């Protein structure tokens, strides 16, 4: 099947849009893994809460911008509560036990959302009204621009946090060794809670910004969680830059699969990537080997 240059650009634009969402999700996985050494499988539910809470706010008559900000803030609180109430009491348990706890939290949040919001899909209006932008013959919706801009802004914000703030220094110290960080006066419990809060904020931001494009529902978290995890693993768990790279690469791979094969297999790409990376390069594109101490 031959494609024109406009078709190629359209698939690339779609891949970058999806990749930005996966990058936000992957950053959430990376933040938690770097500070705790575990995989937070509740990350997908943070994505779901961002979209559902924002839609619920709109339905209650709250302005769109306020609804989105409130949804991100509320999900940040949920992330902190997951760490404080579920994980911290079991911090002496092994890593596998903590991972299972995050799976339990995911199921609890999903069930609560089902009862609170109902089973129906919900949507948000586009952040900016207007006609699609034409770039080289490819049409780009204004909401897709919001997706890319917010993802890049989040990436820049995290880079500043990591490299030029005391809290970022503390987070990097915890990623190397909790014991050593405590010896030099770092409040590791606070750092871990902050990591979960930021993971919640990133997931919620992704869920809210994509809801005008794809709609949202109480059960969207698992699929997006899988894709975010695949992107984080592809880029290298524990590496924020790798998470961003992994997200965009996964988005482009999915778009390429749609162009070359069929949209039917789009969601299978994340699973294939996950399996291939685990077998051939478990440390990811830019990351260290998973067995190394963070």
N, C-alpha and C positions, 0 to 999 in steps of 0.2 A: 504494500500500500504506500503510494507516494504522497508526500505531504508538502504543502507550500511552506514558505518561510513564515507566513503569518500563523499557520497551524502549529509550527514548531514553537514559535514565540508564545502562542496561547498555552501550550502544554508546559512550557518553562514557567510562565507566570502562575499557572495553577500549582505547579510543583513548589515554587517559592512561597506561595500563600500557605499551602499546607505545611511546608517545611518550617515556617515561622511558628506555627502552632506547636508542632512537634518539638521545636527548639525550646519553647517555654516549658513544655512538659518535661523535657529531658533535663533542663536546668533544675527543676524541682527535685527530680530523682537524684541529681548530682549533689545538690546542697546537703540533702539528708545523708547520702552515702558518705560524703566527705567528712561529715561531723560524727557519724555513728558507726559506719561500716556496714549498715544494713540497707536493704531495699524496702522502700516505703510503698507498699501496694495499695495504700489509700490515696495515692496521688491522683488517680483517675477520678475519684469521688470529689476531690477538690475542684477539678475541672467541671464536673457536673454541677456542683453547688454554685459556682460562679455564674453559670448561665441561668440556672433555675431561680436563684435568689434575685438576680437582676430582673428576670421576667416577672417574678412575683411582685417586686417593687413597682414595676411599670403597671401591672394589673391593679395595684392599689392606688394608682394615681400619682406616684412619685416620679419626678422628671428622670429622663433616661440617664443623664450623667450622674445624678445622685444615686440612682438605683445601682449603677455599675460600681461606683466607689463603695457604696454600702455593702454590696455583695463581696467585693474583694476584701474589705475590712472584716466582715463576718467570717469569711472562710479563713482568713489569717488567724482569727481567734480559734476557729475549729482546729486548725493545724496545731496551735499551741496547746489546746486541750487534749488532743490525741497524744502528744508527747508527755504532758504533765500527768494525765490521769491513767493512761493505758500503758505507756512505755517506761516511764521513769520508775514506777514501783517494781518493774520486772527487769531493771537494768543489770542485775547480777545474773540473770539467766543467759543462756547461750544465744548466739546470733540467730539460729533457726527459730527459737522460741519468740524472739522479738519480731521476726518476719511474719510468723503466724499471727501474732497480735495485730500487726498492721492489716493483714487479710481480714481478721475479725472486725477491725474498725471499719474497713471498707464495706463489709456486709451490713454492719449496723447503720452506717451513714446512708447507704443505698436504701435500706428498708425504711429508715426514717423519712427520707425524701419521698418515697413511694406513698407513704401515708399522709405526709404533709402537703405534697403538691399534686398527688393523683397520677394516673398512668398516662395522661395525654401529653403530646408534644407541645412545647411552647416556643415562641419566637420573640425576638427583640427587633425593633425597627433599626434600620441602618443608622450608624452614627452620623453619617453625612448623606443627605439626599443629593441626587444628581444623576446625570447620564454616565454610562461607562466611559472610561478614558481609552482612547485608541493610541496604542504604542506599537508602531511597526506593523499595523494590521491586526494586532491582538487587542481584545477588549478586556479591560481591567476594571472591575467594580470598585467604587470608592471605598467600600468596606474592606476590600483586599488591601488597599493602601493603609488603612487603619491597622490591619493585622500586622503588616510588615513594619510599620513605624513603631507600634507599641512593643513588638518583639525586639527590635533593635534598641529601643529606649531601655527596656528591661535589661538587655545584655550589657549596655553601657553602664547602667546604674549598678549592676552587680560587679562589674569590673572595677568601678570606682570604690565600691564598698570593700572588695577584697584587697585592693592594692594600696589604698590611701586612707583607710580609717583604722582606729584601734580595734573596732569590732571585727573588721576583716582580718587583721593580724591575728586576733584571737581564734577566728574560725580556721585560718590556715594552720595555726599551732595545733588545734584539736585534730585537724586532718592528718597530722603527722603522728601525734601521740597524746592521748588524754592525760596520761600520768605526767608526762613532761610539762604539758600545759598547766596542770594543776600546781606543779612545783614552782612555776614562775608566776603564780597568782591569777591564772585565768579561771573564771567561773565557768567551768565546762557545762554545767547543767543549764546555765543561761544561754550559752552558745548553741547547745543542741535545741533548746526550745525556740530560739530565734531561727534556726535552720528550718524547723518544721513550720513556723509561722511564715517565713519567706516562701517555702514550698507551697503552702496553701495560697498565698497571694499570687504566685506565678500561675498555679493551676486555675485559680478563679479568673484571673485576667484572660487566660487563653479561652476559658469556657464562655466568658461574657462577650469577647470580641468576635468569636466565631458563631455565636448564636444567631445573629442576623442572617448568616449565610446558610447554615445547615439546620437550624432549629435545635432544640435541646429537649431532653427528657430525663427522667430519673435513672435510666439504665444506660446512659451513654458513657459512663465513666470507665467501664472495663475495657472497651475498645480503644479509647484514647489513652488509657493507662498503658496498655500493651504497646501502642505505637511510641509513646514517650519513653518507655523502658528500652525499646529496641533502638531508638535514636540515641539515648544515653549510652547504651552498651556499644553502639557503633562508633560513637565519638570517643568513648573512654570514660567509664564511671569514675567520678571524682574530679574530672577536668571540665570546668565551665566552658572553656573555649571548645573542647571536644564535643560537649553537649550541643552547642550551637551548630557546629559543623555537621554533627550527626543528624540533627533535625532537618537541616536543609538537604543533605544528601538523601535521606529517607524520603523526603517530599518529592525530590526530583526523580528518584527511582520509581516511586508510585506513579507519578505522572507519565514516566516513560513506559511503564507497564500498560497503562491505559492506552497510550498511543500505539504501541507495538502489538499488544495482545488483545486485551479487552478490559473494560471497566469492571467486569465480573470478578477479576482476580486482584483488584486493587488492594483490598484489605489483607490478602494473603502475603503481600510483599513484606510487611513487617515481620510476620512469622518466619518467612524464608531468611530475611536479613538476620533475625535473632539466632536462628539455628546455624547459619553460615559463620557468623561472628563468633559464636560460642565454640565452634569446632576449629576454625582456622586462626582466629585472632581474638581470643577472649579479652585482651587488654584494649581492644578498640583501635581506632585510627591514630589517636593521639595519646591515649591513656597508658597507664602502667598495668602490669598484670594484676588480675583480681586477687591473687594470693599475696601481694605485697601489702605490708602494713601501711594504712593511711593515717 
